[in-house]
Each structure stands twice: as C-alpha cells, then as structure tokens.
Amino acid sequence: MRDSIASALTRYEGAVERAVGARVSMTRPLKPRYQWRFMESVLFACTVITTIGYGNMAPVTPEGRLFCILYGFIGIPLTLSVIAALGNLFANAVSVTGARGKACLSAWGLWKKKKTVSRGTMVFGAVFAYLLYTAIGGAIFTLWEEWSFFEAFYFCFITMTTIGLGDVVPERTEYILVCTVYILVGLALTSTIIELVRRQYAESWQHMKALAGRRRMKKAGGRQLVEDGGWLTIKAGGRWTTKAGGRWMKKAGGMWMADDKGWWAVDDEGW
C-alpha cells in the first residue's frame, strides 16, 4: 500500500515538474490543442494579409508565430498594393461610367450639356454601391449563419473597414472560401470610396489655392485674356492678337489665375 502511494506521489511530482518546465499555468484551465482545418487556415491567412485580424484564431507554437510574422511581413504590403490598385481602377471606372452616362443622357435629351457630373455625386454613388454590397452580404450571411440581418450587416461592415473586432465571425467552414472572396472584393470597394474622396479633397484643395492666389478680376475692355507661354493674348473680333493698346501684356506679380468664368486675374495696374 505504501509502495503504491509513494509511486503515485513520484509520478505526480514528475508531472508537476514537467508542467512547470512547459510553463503550464496552475490557475487557468488547460485548453486542449486544436488542429486547424484547411478552410479555417485560409480565412486566418486572409485576415492576416488584409490586417483585419479577428483574434478568434491565433498560432500558439513558436514555429507558427514565426511563420505568421514572415507571412504578414511579405503579404501585407503586397495585398494593400493590390487593393489600392483595384480601388484606383474602380474609381476610374466610376468616372468613365459617369461621363458616358452623361453623354447618353445628353444624346437622348435627358441631360443638359452644360451640366457636369460632380465628383461628389460619384462619391455618393460609390457609397450607395458599397452599402448595397454590404446589405447583400448581410442577407447571404443570414442564410449561412445563425445571425440576424443586423448582425450579418454589422459583420460585413466591420470586416470591410478592417476594424475586425472578432465578436462576430463565420463558423460554417464550407462557405469560408466564398466569404474570403467577398471580403477581398469588399476591401476593393472600400478602397474605391477612399480614392474618390481623396480626389475630391485634392480638387477642392486646388480650388482653394486658386482662390487664395486670385487678385482683382478685370475683363480688360470686355475682351477675354488668355495665357500664352508667359505672355498674355487677348481675343478680339474673333481673332487672336498679342498686343493691347500698342504694347505687350506680360505677367504681373509672377502669377496669373483664372476663375470659374475663364477670366484671368490681373494686378492693380489694369492688366
């Protein structure tokens, strides 16, 4: 009996020593090691290179963590470059579509030729398409997962903005590949909106700079002034001339600015 107890205590002490050597916590319950399935690994890899990072899955072995570092170090710049390029491509497509749509409507007499499609309108259109895409994804995930529509919409928005809180994540592995494709396309749409907004801000900034540099506007006797290689010419009687009042017109103050009506800013000397 004593030998059995002593043997059991010896085995127990050995187990404790091995646990301490392996840094096993004595206060927290030990979680069994979970072997990832392939499709779960695909989703995890997608969240790494897109910087979404749900946090519901993470490598626990030193080898896995080292590979995750190297994979993210290489994959994140490549993925962000591709997404930015797709966003720029989609933004150009939106601009071209808007211009062609305007031309078609003008040909049908439904659009005034002088009206222009503002970049703000394009941004609104892109945001609407983004919300529609998010809503479609929400409806699909409602069918796949046991989520309400709001939970699914919330998941799509949190994912495509790379917030990635991880409180709501897909669990049906048979749909993870489709989910991954949906996420990548959604990130491209997000990049499209960012690119359109950036162009809008750049255009507004250039307009503000033009307003800040503008001086007094003058029509110079009702004739339009235009710039020509550092000199100014005036349009008079349907012809172009390089003289006004018998003398050359030259830049004043080193800069000539144009307002929205096409007139040139002039200095206080009259030109």
N, C-alpha and C positions, 0 to 999 in steps of 0.2 A: 504493500500500500504506500509506504513511504517512498519507495523507489519510483512508483508511478507519479506521485505528486512532485517529486524532485525532477523527474524527466519532463513533466508538463511545465514546471516553472522555468526549466532551462530553455525549452522551446519558446515559451512566452518571452523570456528576456532576449533571446535571439531575434524574435520577430520585432520587438520594440527597437532593438539596436538597428536592424535593417530599415525600419520605418524612419527612425531619426536620421540615418545616413541618407535616405532618399528624400528628406525634408517633407515628410508627410505630417500635416497638421493633426494634432491630437484633439483639437476642439471642433474643427469643421468636419462634416461628414465626407468621406472619401467617395468621389464620383467615379463610376466605372468608366474606363477608357472607351470612347466611342469611335468606331471606324467610319469615316465619312463615305458616303456613296458618291458615285461619279457626278451625277447631276447636281448634288449639293455642292460639290467642289467647283463645278462650273459657275454656279451663282456666286460662290465666295470669291472666285477669281475675278468675276465681273465687278463685284463691289470693291475689290482692291484697286484695280486699274482705273476705275472711274471715281475713286475717292469717296464712294458712298458710305461704305463701312457700317453695315447694320450693327455689328457687335454680337449677334446671336451665335456666331461661329468664329472660332479662332484657333490657330495651331497651338499645341501645348508642348510639343517636343522641341528641343533646341534646333534640330535639323529643319523642322517645318517652319519655325520662326525665321531662321536664317534664309531659307528659300523665299519666304514671304517678303522679306526685306529686299532681296535681289530682284524678285519678280516685280514688286512695286516700283523699285528704283528705275527699272528699264521700261516697264509697261505704262506707268502713269504719264510720262511725257509723250509717249507715242499716242496713247489714247486721247489725251487732251488735244494734241495736234490734229488728229483725225476729226474729232468732234468740232473743233474750231473751223477746220476746212469745210466740213459739211454745213456748219452754220452759215459760213460766208457764201457757200454755193446756194443754199436755200434762200438766203437773203437776196442774192442776185436774181434767183428765180421769181421771188415775190415781186421785185422791182420790174422785171421784164413782163411778168403776167399783168401787173397793174398798167403798164404802158400799153400793152397790146389790148387789154380790155378797154382802155380809154379810146384807143384807135377804132376798135369795133363799134363801140357805142357812138362815137362821133360819126362813123360812116352810116350808121342806122338813124342818125338824127336824134339820139337819146342823150347826147353829151355835148355841151358847148365846147368848141375847140379852144377857147381861151382858158377854160378851167383846167387846172392841173391836179394830179393825184398827189397829195401831200405825203411826206414820209410819215407823219403822224397817223394818217389813215392806214398806211401799210403796217405800222406797228399795231394798231387796233386789230387789223385783220389777222396778223400773226398771233396775237394774244387770244383772239377768238378761236383760231385753229388749235392753239395749244390747249385751251380749256376743253374744247370739243374732244381732242385726242385723250385728255385726261379722263373725261367723262366716259368715253368708250372703253378705256382701260378699266375704269371702275366698274362698269357694267359686266365686263368679261370676268374680272376677278370675283365679282359677286357670285357668278355661276361656278367658278372653280373652287373658291374657298368659302368657308362658313363665315362670311363677312356681310355686314350691311353695306349698302351703297356708299354711305358716308365714310365708313372705314376703308373701303376699297379706293374711293376717290382720294382720301387722306394719304393712303399708302402711295398711290401714284404720284401725287404732288410732292410728298416728302422725298421720294426716290429720285424724281426727275430734276429736282433742285439740288440734289446731292446732299441734302440735310442728313438723311439716313439715321433717324433716331433708333430704329430697330425694335420699337414696341409692337409693330405690326409687320410681319414678314410672311411670305408664302411658304406653305408646308407641303403642298402636293408636288412631289418630285417629277411626276410625269409631264407637268406643264412648265418646268423651270427653264427649259431651252427657249420656249416661246416668250416666257417672261423676260429672259435676258435680251432677246431681240427687241422686245417692246421698250425696255429700259434704254437701250442704245439709241433707238430712233427718237425716243422722248428727249434724251440729252441733246441730240442734234437740233430738235425743235427749240429747246431752251437756249441753245447757242445762237439760233437764228434770231430770236427775240432780242438777245443781248447785242448782237451785231446791228440790228435795225435801230435799237435805241442808241447805240454808240454813234451810228451815222447821223441820227437826228441831233444828238448833242454836238457833234462836230460841225454840222451845218449851222446850228444856232450860234455856236461859238464864232464861226467865221462871220456871220451876220452881225454879231455884237462888236467884233473887231472893226468891221466896216463902219458901223455907226459911230464908234469911238473915234475913228480917224477922219470922219467926214468934217469938212469945213462948210462954209456958206455955199449954198447951191445957187447957180445962176444959169439962165438959158442963153446968155450972150446974144441978145437981139433976136430970140426966137429960133436960133439955129442950134442944131444938136452938135455937141462936141464929142469927139471920139479920140482914143489914144492910138498913136501910130509910131512905134519904135522910139518912145521918149518925147516925141513932139505931138502936137495936137493938130488935128484937121477938123474942119467944120463942113457940115453938109448943107449946101445952099443951092436952091434951084435944081435939086436932083443930081448935082454933080459934087465931086469931092475937090476940095482945094486945100492948100497948105498955108494960105495966108489969110489974115483977117485984119482989115484996116491998114494994109500995106506992110505989116510986119509979121514975123513968125510968132507963133504961140508956143511957148515952152512950159515945161512943168514948173510949178511954183511950190516951194516947200518940199520938194523931193517926192511928192506922192499925189496921185490923183485917184479919187474914189468915185464909185458910181452908186447911185441909189436905185431903188426898185423900178423907177421910171426910165432908167437908162441915161439920165443926165449926169454930167461929171461935176465933181466938187471943184470949186475954184477958190483962189485966195482973195484977200480984200482988195487987190489991185484991179479986180474986174474980170479976170480970166479964171 
